[in-house]
């Protein structure tokens, strides 16, 4: 876990009678780094990481010194190797990682080795939170019924994860029905300062992580540096390999003042999201500072940090201070840990108080908390903030833009009609707000006051409450507010992501039929972080993000056409109109209810058995075995072919590519969404055909996300996006390719299988910015399984390029002004890639010969985008998993 420490920075810290070793930033300053006291706190975390892992190879002294240079230039072009302390996964993205681990164990056994040598080298926590759906709502049995449905749908996946929970060391599974991974991470898993053994010494270092979910950033609110990555990067980190990254620019966000009466953390985060999106912070760190931090609870900070993906930043970091210590103690962290966090932060210059000088940032902006106003965001994007007072008028404009039918449709079996603007989903959901007691207590108080006035949710609204942890239920019940929420319509439906990720479940059939009959523009209001069109529910075109108390208010109103600031929500039992101001709680009421109901004991009790799970989880019959007993009949979990026939050692490992065909000829800005399988599985697609051939009816297809553990389904969905244009197949739209020998146009998957059957290697040729967008492991895994040996593009997105290398696919970049257009490529050519059979050096020139259909040949030079010595070794071994596997076998 440590390097050679060339700069001699290792020191001893004594806390409460215990000794800890640590890598001192102060010592590095004296060793030549220079004064970095005003380096952003987030970069100090990266600096410590470099000091700890400096070995002269993956991390050099020059990398360390680059941090000092950053302070002078306020930016850097240096790429560094960063090793997070741990990995966080959710179940959709975690399943393929565990599949790969299980396959590695099989490969070791096939080589005659001990499967027990294969375990995560960095601690991994997988939280099952993405699979619960809101099938049932509005009753006292909704939770139990939804959990039953969840286990029925996901039995194969859960049995596999249950096996992994038992089989692997350094790997923990938080079972279904416990909470959302980010809230569990915030309330329990995170330690702020992590510790590990180096021989007989205990080393203390910042708690850092990568997660397979973009909202991993939530824990930045607790001064834990972490962000979301794709599956391949997460697997690499899990197996002890560094994450390659540029030293980022850091935008400082200064907060001053204090939120006014009635304002919520949601109002604040929507304001910040709009500001940062307008400024442009993609690929950058954002760090919050200033006196306004003293007026934000840890939960408020976590709300802001959570939405970093929505404002575009890699992370939204808050420093360690008294509030962080208070939160750690209150949520049941060990007293010794809390003392260590304070002592370590002060020793490393990572402590914030009123005396702390402002860090130096690349850029900065400022917000006075006193200026925040009640807000929503919608109808399509989280950065499209609208004032509550303007929401009705704004929706009127959206109706015109989106297109509204203007119809009123009677609802079968009911005494009301549906029309455009009706709120048909009101969901208190998502990690963003359900980690924050102030807004959940506020929602409960709104429900309580509304009930007292005689108001309930409108009958056409599908209401749901899906907290991020079981602690929420405890304090809502202790405050006497859960009963009020139940009576208004917000019964507990599950502990998971639900509506925010599209697991909103079906609308009641009469409502759904009315929406379709009138082609109505209906709405959802949710306390989530994403509201993209089609994400929440396919029948709901307009979606608004709002605080939990506003979610309750819109359920009472039942429409987006109402101005909640001036018009009544409804008529009370006394016959008088009830306005939002009549049921909105004061800050004092919220604070008093929190102090009365929320206790540290709740966190200790709920997390004491966090890995145990409900009865359904414990009842899963999984044999305890070192290797997994793959079920050939399973359509969810399959043994991938990555390691088939793999040897203990690799000789040479490089080979030229001769006689390759162009499977796809693509334009600029091909995203990982174009490449990677996502969303629903169509009946007439190769993936749908496969499932039906294996006895799965279309109604049970589930999604590509749920079937990520089955490479047969996923490879059939690679390059199958309906928006993908393949110039080699007559500019067809969708996942089509031309099988050149016959001229037949067919699915990319079918063409790949025909080429592979005859031993023909394949390449993809593309334009600029190939692989932009979210990092998706199957964009690289699927490319590999389709027999694609190389991708030749004008430029690459950084992470997808490294993912291709990690899966043994050669990334080549056009040089000297060459493009697919200047070369006149049509996709009928044969491609030969030479000069790599004798070995590869980083960023070497590679000769590429193009053989045209008319008999002409042309040789060009391409740049090999295997950029580092480590990547050369990954590629030589056939991929990063092969490299790690062989090293584990060698070390055993």
C-alpha positions in Angstrom: 0.0 0.0 0.0 3.0 2.3 0.0 5.9 3.2 -2.3 9.6 4.0 -1.8 9.1 7.5 -0.2 12.1 9.1 -2.0 11.3 12.4 -0.3 11.4 10.8 3.2 8.0 12.2 4.2 6.8 9.4 6.5 6.1 10.6 10.0 4.4 9.4 13.2 1.2 10.8 14.6 0.1 10.0 18.2 -3.6 10.3 18.9 -5.2 9.3 22.2 -2.3 7.0 23.0 -2.2 5.2 19.6 0.5 5.6 17.0 -0.1 6.1 13.3 2.3 6.5 10.4 1.4 9.1 7.8 2.9 10.8 4.7 3.4 14.4 5.7 2.7 17.2 3.3 4.7 19.5 5.6 7.7 17.2 5.2 7.3 17.2 1.4 7.3 21.0 1.5 10.7 21.0 3.3 12.0 18.4 0.9 11.6 20.7 -2.1 7.9 20.9 -2.9 7.6 24.4 -1.6 4.8 26.1 0.2 1.5 24.4 -0.7 -0.5 25.5 2.3 -3.0 27.3 0.0 -3.4 24.4 -2.3 -7.1 23.4 -2.6 -8.0 20.9 0.1 -9.1 18.4 -2.6 -5.7 18.6 -4.3 -4.0 18.0 -0.9 -5.8 14.7 -0.9 -4.3 13.9 -4.3 -0.9 15.1 -3.2 -0.9 12.8 -0.2 -1.9 9.9 -2.5 1.1 10.7 -4.7 3.5 10.9 -1.7 2.3 7.5 -0.3 2.6 5.7 -3.6 5.7 7.3 -5.1 7.8 4.4 -6.4 9.7 6.0 -9.3 7.5 4.2 -11.9 3.8 4.6 -11.6 4.3 7.7 -9.4 7.5 9.8 -9.7 8.9 12.6 -7.7 8.1 14.8 -10.7 4.5 13.9 -10.3 4.7 15.2 -6.7 6.4 18.4 -7.8 3.7 19.0 -10.4 1.4 19.7 -7.4 3.6 22.6 -6.5 3.7 23.8 -10.1 -0.1 23.6 -10.2 -0.2 26.3 -7.4 1.8 28.6 -9.6 -0.2 28.0 -12.9 -3.5 27.1 -11.2 -3.9 24.2 -13.7 -1.8 21.4 -15.1 -1.5 19.0 -18.1 0.2 16.3 -16.1 -1.4 12.9 -15.9 -1.0 11.1 -12.6 -1.7 7.6 -11.3 -4.2 7.9 -8.4 -5.1 5.0 -6.1 -8.3 5.4 -4.1 -8.6 3.6 -0.8 -11.8 1.7 -1.6 -14.5 1.0 -4.2 -18.3 1.5 -3.9 -20.7 -0.3 -6.2 -24.4 -0.5 -6.8 -26.0 -3.7 -8.0 -26.5 -2.9 -11.7 -22.9 -2.0 -12.2 -21.5 -4.3 -9.5 -22.8 -7.6 -11.0 -20.4 -7.6 -14.0 -17.4 -6.8 -11.7 -18.3 -9.8 -9.6 -18.8 -11.9 -12.7 -15.3 -11.0 -13.8 -13.9 -12.0 -10.3 -15.7 -15.3 -10.5 -14.4 -15.9 -14.0 -10.8 -15.1 -12.8 -11.2 -17.7 -10.1 -12.2 -20.3 -12.8 -9.2 -19.3 -14.8 -6.8 -19.8 -11.9 -8.3 -23.2 -11.2 -7.9 -24.1 -14.9 -4.2 -23.2 -14.6 -3.8 -25.5 -11.6 -3.6 -22.6 -9.1 -5.6 -21.8 -5.9 -8.8 -19.9 -6.6 -8.5 -18.3 -3.1 -5.7 -16.1 -4.5 -8.4 -14.1 -6.4 -9.9 -11.4 -4.2 -10.3 -7.6 -4.4 -7.1 -6.0 -3.3 -8.9 -2.8 -2.2 -12.0 -2.9 0.0 -15.2 -3.1 -2.0 -18.7 -2.5 -0.7 -21.6 -3.3 -3.0 -25.0 -1.9 -2.0 -28.1 -3.4 -3.7 -30.3 -0.4 -4.2 -31.1 -0.1 -7.9 -33.6 -3.0 -8.3 -36.7 -2.1 -6.2 -39.6 -0.7 -8.2 -42.7 1.1 -7.1 -45.2 -1.5 -8.2 -47.4 -0.9 -5.2 -48.1 2.4 -3.5 -50.4 4.2 -1.1 -51.0 1.3 1.3 -49.5 0.0 4.6 -48.3 -3.1 2.8 -46.7 -1.4 -0.2 -43.2 -1.9 1.2 -43.5 -5.6 1.8 -45.2 -6.2 -1.6 -42.5 -4.3 -3.5 -39.7 -6.2 -1.8 -41.4 -9.5 -2.7 -41.6 -8.4 -6.3 -38.0 -7.3 -6.2 -36.8 -10.7 -5.0 -39.0 -12.5 -7.6 -37.6 -10.5 -10.5 -33.9 -10.6 -9.4 -33.6 -14.0 -7.9 -30.7 -15.1 -10.2 -28.7 -11.9 -9.7 -29.2 -11.9 -5.9 -28.2 -15.6 -5.6 -25.0 -14.7 -7.5 -24.3 -11.7 -5.3 -25.0 -13.7 -2.2 -22.5 -16.2 -3.3 -19.9 -13.4 -3.8 -20.7 -12.1 -0.3 -19.5 -15.4 1.1 -16.8 -16.3 -1.4 -14.6 -13.2 -1.6 -12.4 -11.5 1.0 -12.3 -7.7 1.1 -15.8 -7.7 -0.4 -19.0 -6.8 1.4 -22.6 -6.7 0.2 -25.3 -4.5 1.7 -28.5 -6.5 1.0 -31.7 -5.2 -0.6 -34.1 -3.2 1.5 -31.3 -1.4 3.5 -30.8 1.9 1.7 -29.2 3.8 -1.2 -25.5 3.2 -1.6 -24.6 6.9 -1.3 -26.6 7.4 1.9 -25.2 4.2 3.4 -21.8 5.4 2.4 -22.3 8.8 4.1 -23.9 7.5 7.3 -21.8 4.4 7.8 -19.1 3.3 5.4 -17.1 6.5 5.2 -14.4 7.2 7.8 -12.9 10.5 6.5 -9.5 9.2 7.5 -8.9 5.6 6.6 -6.3 3.3 8.2 -4.5 0.2 6.9 -1.6 -2.0 7.9 1.9 -1.8 6.6 3.7 -4.6 8.3 3.1 -4.1 12.0 2.5 -0.4 11.6 -0.8 1.4 11.1 -0.9 3.9 8.4 -3.5 6.7 8.4 -4.5 8.4 5.1 -7.5 10.2 3.6 -10.6 8.2 2.9 -11.0 8.2 -0.9 -13.0 6.1 -3.3 -14.3 5.6 -6.8 -17.8 4.3 -7.3 -19.8 2.7 -10.1 -22.5 5.4 -9.8 -22.2 9.0 -10.8 -23.6 10.2 -7.4 -20.7 8.8 -5.5 -19.8 12.5 -5.1 -22.4 12.8 -2.3 -19.7 11.8 0.2 -17.6 14.8 -0.8 -19.9 16.7 1.6 -18.1 14.7 4.4 -14.7 15.6 3.0 -14.3 12.2 1.4 -12.9 12.5 -2.1 -14.8 10.3 -4.5 -16.5 10.3 -7.8 -18.2 7.9 -10.2 -16.3 5.8 -12.8 -17.1 3.1 -15.2 -16.9 -0.6 -14.5 -13.4 -1.2 -15.9 -11.9 1.7 -13.9 -13.6 0.4 -10.8 -12.4 -3.2 -11.4 -8.9 -1.8 -11.9 -9.0 0.1 -8.6 -10.5 -3.0 -6.9 -7.6 -5.0 -8.2 -5.0 -2.6 -7.0 -4.3 -0.7 -10.2 -4.1 3.1 -10.4 -6.7 5.3 -12.0 -5.1 7.5 -14.6 -6.2 11.1 -14.4 -5.1 14.6 -15.2 -4.4 16.9 -12.2 -7.7 18.8 -12.4 -8.5 22.4 -12.5 -10.3 23.4 -9.2 -13.1 26.0 -9.2 -13.7 27.6 -5.8 -17.3 28.3 -4.8 -17.5 30.8 -2.0 -20.6 30.7 0.2 -21.6 33.6 2.4 -24.6 34.5 4.5 -27.4 32.2 5.7 -30.5 30.7 4.1 -33.6 32.7 4.9 -36.7 31.5 6.7 -38.5 28.8 4.7 -35.7 28.0 2.2 -34.5 24.4 1.8 -31.3 22.7 0.9 -33.0 21.7 -2.4 -33.6 25.3 -3.3 -29.9 25.9 -2.6 -28.6 23.0 -4.6 -30.8 23.8 -7.6 -29.4 27.4 -7.5 -25.8 26.1 -7.4 -26.5 23.6 -10.2 -27.8 26.3 -12.5 -24.8 28.6 -11.7 -22.1 26.0 -12.2 -23.7 24.6 -15.4 -23.6 28.2 -16.8 -20.0 28.6 -15.8 -18.9 25.3 -17.2 -17.1 22.9 -14.9 -17.0 19.6 -16.8 -13.9 17.6 -15.9 -13.0 20.0 -13.1 -13.2 19.8 -9.3 -15.4 22.2 -7.5 -14.5 23.1 -3.9 -16.8 25.0 -1.5 -15.3 27.5 1.0 -16.2 30.6 2.8 -18.0 31.7 6.0 -21.4 30.4 4.7 -20.2 26.8 5.4 -20.7 27.6 9.1 -24.4 27.9 8.4 -24.8 24.6 6.5 -25.3 21.3 8.2 -23.4 18.2 7.0 -26.6 17.0 5.4 -27.0 20.2 3.5 -23.4 19.9 2.2 -24.0 16.3 1.1 -27.1 17.5 -0.8 -24.9 19.9 -2.7 -22.1 17.4 -3.3 -24.5 14.8 -4.5 -25.5 16.8 -7.6 -22.0 17.3 -8.9 -22.9 15.2 -12.0 -25.8 17.6 -12.6 -23.6 20.7 -12.5 -21.0 18.8 -14.5 -18.0 18.6 -12.1 -16.0 15.6 -11.2 -16.7 16.3 -7.6 -18.0 19.0 -5.2 -15.7 18.9 -2.2 -16.2 20.3 1.3 -13.3 20.5 3.8 -13.0 18.8 7.2 -14.2 21.1 10.1 -16.1 20.9 13.3 -19.4 20.1 11.5 -17.8 17.0 9.9 -16.6 15.8 13.3 -20.1 16.5 14.8 -21.7 14.4 12.1 -19.2 11.5 12.5 -19.9 11.3 16.2 -23.7 11.7 15.8 -23.9 8.9 13.2 -22.1 6.5 15.5 -18.5 6.5 14.3 -16.0 5.3 16.8 -14.7 8.0 19.2 -11.1 7.1 18.4 -11.8 7.6 14.7 -13.3 11.0 15.3 -10.2 12.1 17.2 -7.9 10.7 14.5 -9.8 12.6 11.8 -9.3 15.9 13.7 -5.6 15.3 14.5 -4.8 14.1 11.0 -6.6 17.0 9.3 -4.7 19.5 11.4 -1.3 17.8 10.9 -1.8 17.8 7.1 -3.2 21.3 6.7 -6.6 19.9 5.7 -8.5 21.5 8.6 -10.9 24.4 8.0 -11.9 27.0 10.6 -12.4 30.7 10.7 -8.6 31.3 10.7 -8.0 29.3 7.6 -6.8 31.3 4.6 -8.8 30.9 1.4 -7.2 28.3 -1.0 -5.9 29.4 -4.4 -8.2 28.2 -7.2 -8.2 28.0 -10.9 -11.3 30.1 -11.0 -13.9 31.1 -8.4 -17.5 32.2 -8.0 -19.7 33.3 -5.1 -23.2 32.9 -3.7 -24.9 34.7 -0.8 -27.1 32.1 0.8 -29.5 34.9 1.7 -30.4 35.3 -2.0 -31.7 31.8 -2.5 -35.4 31.5 -3.3 -37.9 28.6 -3.5 -37.2 26.7 -6.7 -37.9 23.7 -8.9 -36.0 22.5 -11.9 -37.6 21.2 -15.1 -39.3 20.1 -17.2 -36.3 18.2 -18.7 -33.0 19.1 -17.1 -31.7 19.6 -13.5 -30.0 22.9 -14.4 -33.2 24.4 -15.7 -34.2 26.1 -12.5 -37.5 27.9 -12.2 -38.7 30.0 -9.2 -41.7 28.5 -7.5 -43.6 31.7 -8.2 -42.9 31.3 -11.9 -43.5 27.5 -12.1 -47.0 27.6 -13.4 -46.2 30.2 -16.1 -43.0 28.3 -17.0 -45.0 25.1 -17.4 -47.4 26.9 -19.7 -44.5 27.7 -22.0 -43.3 24.1 -21.8 -46.8 22.9 -22.8 -46.5 25.0 -26.0 -43.0 23.7 -26.7 -43.5 20.1 -25.9 -47.0 20.0 -27.4 -50.2 19.7 -25.4 -53.4 18.1 -26.7 -55.7 20.3 -24.8 -58.0 17.4 -24.2 -59.9 16.4 -21.0 -60.2 12.6 -20.8 -62.5 10.9 -18.3 -60.8 8.3 -16.1 -62.6 5.0 -16.2 -64.2 4.1 -12.9 -63.5 7.5 -11.4 -65.4 10.8 -11.0 -62.7 13.0 -12.5 -61.0 13.8 -15.7 -57.3 14.0 -16.7 -55.8 16.9 -18.7 -52.5 18.4 -19.6 -50.5 19.5 -16.6 -51.8 16.9 -14.1 -49.2 15.7 -11.7 -49.5 11.9 -11.9 -46.3 11.0 -10.0 -45.2 12.7 -6.7 -42.1 10.9 -5.3 -40.0 11.5 -2.2 -37.1 9.6 -3.5 -33.4 9.6 -4.4 -30.1 9.9 -2.5 -30.0 13.7 -3.1 -32.6 14.7 -0.5 -33.5 11.6 1.5 -30.2 11.9 3.4 -31.2 15.3 4.7 -33.4 15.1 7.8 -34.4 18.8 7.6 -36.3 18.4 4.3 -37.8 15.0 5.2 -39.1 16.4 8.5 -40.4 19.4 6.6 -42.3 17.0 4.2 -43.8 15.2 7.2 -44.9 18.5 8.8 -46.5 19.7 5.5 -48.4 16.4 5.4 -49.4 16.7 9.1 -50.7 20.3 8.6 -52.4 19.4 5.4 -54.2 16.5 7.0 -55.3 18.8 9.8 -56.9 21.1 7.2 -58.6 18.1 5.5 -56.4 17.8 2.5 -55.0 14.6 0.9 -53.2 13.8 -2.3 -55.3 14.0 -5.4 -56.6 10.6 -6.5 -54.7 10.7 -9.9 -51.3 11.1 -8.2 -49.1 8.1 -7.7 -47.4 9.0 -4.4 -44.4 7.3 -2.9 -41.8 7.6 -0.1 -38.5 5.8 -0.8 -35.9 6.9 1.8 -32.2 6.3 1.4 -31.8 4.5 4.7 -33.9 2.9 7.4 -32.9 5.6 9.9 -35.3 7.9 8.0 -38.2 5.7 9.0 -37.0 5.7 12.6 -37.0 9.5 13.0 -40.2 10.1 11.0 -42.0 7.6 13.2 -40.4 9.1 16.4 -41.6 12.5 15.3 -45.1 11.2 14.7 -44.9 12.2 11.1 -44.9 8.9 9.2 -48.5 8.4 10.2 -49.4 11.7 8.6 -47.4 10.9 5.5 -49.2 7.6 5.2 -52.6 9.2 5.5 -51.9 11.8 2.9 -50.6 9.1 0.6 -46.9 8.9 1.0 -46.5 5.4 2.4 -43.1 3.7 2.5 -42.5 1.8 -0.8 -38.9 0.7 -0.4 -35.4 1.7 0.4 -33.8 2.4 -2.9 -33.4 4.7 -5.9 -36.9 4.0 -7.3 -38.4 6.9 -9.3 -35.2 8.8 -9.8 -33.7 6.1 -12.0 -37.0 5.2 -13.8 -38.1 2.5 -11.3 -41.3 4.4 -10.8 -43.4 1.4 -11.8 -46.6 1.4 -13.9 -49.2 4.1 -13.5 -52.6 2.7 -12.4 -54.2 1.3 -15.6 -57.1 3.8 -15.7 -54.7 6.7 -15.5 -52.3 5.2 -18.0 -55.1 4.6 -20.5 -56.4 8.1 -20.1 -52.9 9.6 -20.7 -52.5 7.5 -23.9 -56.1 8.2 -25.1 -55.6 11.9 -24.9 -51.9 12.0 -25.6 -51.7 14.1 -22.5 -48.7 16.1 -21.3 -48.7 14.9 -17.7 -46.1 15.6 -15.0 -44.0 14.2 -12.2 -42.6 16.0 -9.2 -39.7 14.2 -7.5 -37.0 15.0 -4.9 -34.4 13.5 -7.2 -31.4 14.6 -9.2 -32.3 13.8 -12.8 -35.4 14.6 -14.8 -34.5 13.9 -18.4 -37.4 13.2 -20.7 -38.4 9.6 -20.6 -36.3 8.8 -17.6 -38.8 8.9 -14.8 -41.7 7.2 -16.7 -42.3 6.7 -20.5 -45.7 8.3 -20.3 -44.6 11.3 -18.3 -43.2 14.1 -20.6 -42.6 16.9 -18.0 -40.6 16.2 -14.9 -39.7 18.6 -12.1 -37.1 18.3 -9.3 -38.3 19.7 -6.0 -37.7 19.5 -2.3 -39.6 16.8 -0.4 -42.1 19.3 1.2 -42.8 20.7 -2.3 -43.4 17.2 -3.6 -46.1 16.8 -0.9 -47.6 20.2 -1.9 -47.8 19.3 -5.6 -49.4 15.9 -4.7 -52.1 18.0 -2.8 -52.5 20.4 -5.7 -52.4 17.6 -8.4 -51.4 20.0 -11.2 -48.4 22.1 -12.5 -50.8 24.8 -13.7 -51.4 26.1 -10.2 -49.3 29.0 -8.8 -48.6 27.6 -5.3 -47.5 31.0 -4.0 -50.8 32.7 -4.7 -53.5 30.1 -5.4 -55.0 27.6 -3.0 -53.9 24.0 -2.9 -57.5 23.0 -2.3 -60.5 23.5 0.0 -60.2 22.5 3.7 -62.7 20.5 5.7 -64.0 23.8 7.0 -64.9 24.9 3.5 -62.1 27.5 3.3 -59.2 27.6 0.8 -55.9 26.2 2.0 -52.7 27.9 0.8 -49.2 26.6 0.8 -48.2 29.3 3.4 -50.9 27.8 5.7 -49.1 24.4 5.9 -45.5 25.4 5.4 -43.5 24.7 8.6 -41.2 27.3 10.1 -37.5 26.7 10.5 -38.0 26.5 14.3 -40.7 23.8 13.9 -38.4 21.7 11.7 -35.5 22.1 14.1 -37.6 21.3 17.2 -38.9 18.1 15.5 -35.4 17.1 14.5 -34.0 17.6 18.0 -36.9 15.6 19.5 -36.9 12.7 17.1 -33.4 12.2 15.6 -30.8 10.4 17.9 -27.4 8.9 17.5 -28.7 5.6 18.8 -30.8 5.2 15.6 -27.7 5.1 13.5 -25.9 2.7 15.8 -28.9 0.3 15.9 -29.7 0.3 12.2 -26.1 -0.2 11.1 -25.2 -2.8 13.7 -26.5 -5.5 11.4 -26.3 -3.7 8.0 -24.9 -6.7 6.1 -27.6 -9.2 7.5 -30.5 -8.2 5.2 -34.2 -9.2 5.3 -35.5 -12.7 5.6 -35.8 -13.1 1.8 -32.0 -12.4 1.5 -31.1 -14.7 4.3 -33.3 -17.4 2.8 -31.4 -17.5 -0.6 -29.8 -20.9 -0.8 -26.3 -20.4 -2.0 -23.6 -23.1 -1.7 -20.4 -21.9 -0.1 -17.8 -22.7 -2.7 -14.5 -21.1 -3.9 -15.7 -21.1 -7.5 -19.2 -20.3 -8.8 -21.4 -23.0 -10.1 -22.5 -21.4 -13.4 -26.0 -22.3 -14.5 -26.1 -22.7 -18.3 -29.9 -22.0 -18.2 -29.4 -18.5 -16.6 -30.1 -15.6 -18.8 -28.8 -13.1 -16.2 -25.4 -14.4 -15.2 -22.9 -16.1 -17.6 -19.3 -17.1 -17.4 -17.6 -14.6 -19.8 -15.0 -16.0 -22.3 -12.2 -13.5 -21.5 -9.9 -16.0 -19.9 -10.7 -19.1 -22.1 -7.4 -20.9 -22.8 -5.3 -18.4 -20.9 -1.8 -19.4 -19.9 0.1 -18.5 -16.7 2.7 -16.5 -18.7 2.5 -14.5 -21.9 5.4 -14.7 -24.4 5.7 -11.6 -26.6 2.0 -10.9 -26.5 2.0 -8.5 -29.5 0.8 -9.3 -33.0 0.2 -7.4 -36.2 -3.4 -7.2 -37.5 -3.7 -8.5 -41.1 -6.6 -8.6 -43.4 -9.0 -6.7 -41.1 -12.5 -5.6 -42.2 -14.2 -2.4 -41.2 -17.1 -3.3 -39.1 -18.2 0.3 -38.5 -17.3 3.6 -40.2 -18.5 6.3 -37.9 -18.6 10.1 -37.6 -17.6 12.6 -34.9 -18.7 12.5 -31.3 -19.6 8.9 -31.1 -20.5 8.5 -27.4 -20.4 5.5 -25.1 -24.2 5.7 -25.2 -24.0 4.9 -29.0 -21.7 2.0 -28.2 -22.9 0.5 -24.9 -26.1 -1.4 -24.5 -28.7 0.6 -22.4 -32.4 0.8 -21.8 -35.0 -1.6 -22.8 -34.4 -4.7 -25.0 -36.3 -4.6 -28.2 -38.1 -7.8 -29.3 -36.7 -7.7 -32.8 -33.1 -6.9 -31.7 -30.3 -9.6 -31.5 -30.6 -9.4 -27.7 -34.3 -9.9 -27.8 -34.0 -12.8 -30.2 -31.4 -14.4 -27.9 -33.7 -14.1 -24.9 -36.7 -15.5 -26.7 -34.6 -18.4 -28.0 -33.8 -19.1 -24.3 -37.5 -19.1 -23.3 -37.8 -15.6 -22.0 -41.0 -13.8 -23.1 -40.7 -10.1 -24.0 -42.6 -9.1 -20.9 -39.7 -10.5 -18.8 -36.9 -9.1 -20.9 -36.1 -6.6 -18.1 -33.4 -4.1 -19.2 -29.8 -4.2 -20.5 -28.8 -2.8 -17.1 -30.3 -5.7 -15.2 -28.6 -8.2 -17.6 -25.1 -6.7 -17.4 -23.9 -10.0 -16.0 -24.8 -11.9 -19.3 -22.2 -11.2 -22.0 -24.4 -12.9 -24.6 -27.1 -10.3 -24.2 -24.7 -7.4 -23.8 -22.5 -8.1 -26.8 -25.7 -8.3 -28.9 -26.6 -4.9 -27.7 -23.2 -3.3 -28.4 -23.3 -0.7 -31.3 -27.1 -1.4 -31.4 -28.2 2.1 -30.6 -31.0 3.3 -32.8 -29.2 6.6 -33.4 -25.9 5.1 -34.6 -25.1 5.8 -38.3 -22.7 3.4 -39.9 -21.3 5.0 -43.1 -20.0 1.5 -44.1 -23.6 0.3 -44.3 -25.0 3.0 -46.6 -25.5 5.4 -43.7 -28.1 3.2 -42.2 -29.4 4.3 -38.8 -29.3 1.7 -36.0 -26.9 -1.1 -35.3 -26.3 -2.2 -38.9 -23.2 -3.3 -40.8 -22.4 -4.6 -44.3 -20.9 -8.0 -44.7 -18.6 -7.0 -47.5 -18.1 -10.4 -49.2 -21.8 -10.7 -50.0 -22.8 -7.0 -49.8 -25.6 -8.0 -47.4 -26.6 -5.4 -44.7 -27.4 -7.0 -41.3 -27.0 -6.3 -37.6 -23.5 -5.4 -36.4 -23.7 -8.4 -34.2 -24.6 -10.8 -37.0 -21.9 -9.4 -39.3 -19.3 -9.7 -36.5 -20.2 -13.4 -36.0 -19.8 -14.2 -39.7 -16.5 -12.4 -39.8 -15.2 -14.1 -36.6 -16.4 -17.5 -37.9 -14.1 -17.2 -40.8 -11.2 -15.8 -38.8 -11.4 -12.2 -40.1 -10.2 -9.6 -37.6 -12.3 -6.4 -37.4 -11.6 -2.7 -36.9 -13.7 0.4 -36.3 -12.9 3.7 -38.0 -14.2 6.9 -36.6 -14.0 10.7 -36.4 -13.2 13.1 -33.6 -13.9 12.6 -29.9 -14.6 8.9 -30.1 -16.0 7.5 -26.8 -17.3 10.8 -25.2 -19.9 10.7 -22.5 -20.2 8.6 -19.4 -17.6 5.9 -18.8 -19.3 2.6 -19.6 -17.5 -0.7 -19.2 -19.6 -2.5 -21.8 -18.6 0.0 -24.5 -15.1 -1.5 -24.3 -16.1 -5.1 -23.3 -18.6 -5.4 -26.1 -16.1 -4.0 -28.5 -13.7 -6.8 -27.5 -16.3 -9.6 -27.7 -17.3 -8.4 -31.2 -13.8 -9.3 -32.4 -12.7 -5.7 -32.9 -8.9 -5.6 -32.7 -8.4 -1.9 -33.2 -10.2 1.4 -33.3 -8.7 4.1 -35.6 -10.1 7.5 -34.8 -9.2 11.2 -35.2 -9.2 11.6 -31.4 -10.4 9.8 -28.3 -12.2 10.6 -25.0 -9.6 9.9 -22.4 -11.4 7.3 -20.2 -12.8 5.3 -23.1 -9.4 5.2 -24.7 -7.9 3.7 -21.5 -10.9 1.3 -21.3 -10.2 0.0 -24.8 -6.6 -0.7 -23.7 -7.9 -2.4 -20.6 -9.9 -4.8 -22.7 -7.1 -5.5 -25.1 -8.3 -3.3 -28.0 -5.7 -1.2 -29.8 -6.6 2.6 -30.0 -4.9 4.2 -33.0 -5.1 7.9 -33.8 -4.9 9.4 -37.3 -1.9 11.7 -38.0 -0.7 14.1 -40.6 -4.2 15.4 -41.4 -5.5 12.0 -42.4 -9.2 11.2 -41.8 -11.7 8.7 -43.0 -12.9 11.4 -45.5 -9.5 12.5 -46.8 -8.6 8.8 -47.4 -11.9 8.2 -49.1 -12.9 5.3 -46.9 -16.2 3.6 -47.7 -15.9 0.5 -45.4 -15.1 -1.9 -48.2 -11.4 -1.7 -47.6 -9.1 -4.2 -46.0 -6.8 -2.8 -43.2 -3.4 -4.1 -42.2 -1.7 -2.8 -39.0 2.0 -3.6 -38.8 5.0 -2.7 -36.7 3.6 -3.9 -33.4 4.4 -7.6 -33.7 7.9 -7.0 -32.2 6.7 -4.8 -29.4 5.0 -1.6 -28.4 6.3 1.5 -26.8 4.0 4.3 -25.5 2.7 6.6 -28.3 4.8 5.0 -31.0 4.1 5.5 -34.7 2.3 2.5 -36.3 2.2 1.8 -40.1 -1.3 1.2 -41.4 -1.9 -0.1 -44.9 -5.2 0.4 -46.6 -6.2 -1.9 -49.4 -9.0 -0.4 -51.4 -11.7 -2.5 -53.2 -10.4 -1.3 -56.6 -6.9 -2.7 -55.9 -5.2 0.5 -54.9 -3.1 0.5 -51.7 -2.1 3.4 -49.4 0.1 3.4 -46.3 -0.4 5.9 -43.6 1.1 6.4 -40.2 -1.1 6.3 -37.1 -0.3 7.2 -33.5 -0.5 4.3 -31.0 -2.6 5.6 -28.1 -1.3 3.2 -25.6 0.1 6.0 -23.6 2.0 4.6 -20.6 4.3 1.7 -19.7 1.6 0.2 -17.5 -0.8 0.2 -20.4 1.7 -1.5 -22.6 1.8 -4.4 -20.1 -2.0 -4.4 -19.9 -2.2 -4.7 -23.7 0.6 -7.3 -23.9 -1.3 -9.5 -21.5 -4.6 -9.2 -23.4 -6.2 -6.7 -21.0 -5.9 -5.4 -17.5 -7.8 -8.3 -16.0 -5.4 -10.8 -17.6 -2.4 -8.7 -16.3 -3.7 -8.7 -12.8 -4.6 -12.4 -12.9 -1.2 -13.5 -14.0 0.5 -11.3 -11.3 -1.8 -12.8 -8.6 -0.9 -16.3 -9.8 2.8 -15.4 -9.8 2.7 -13.9 -6.3 0.8 -16.9 -4.8 
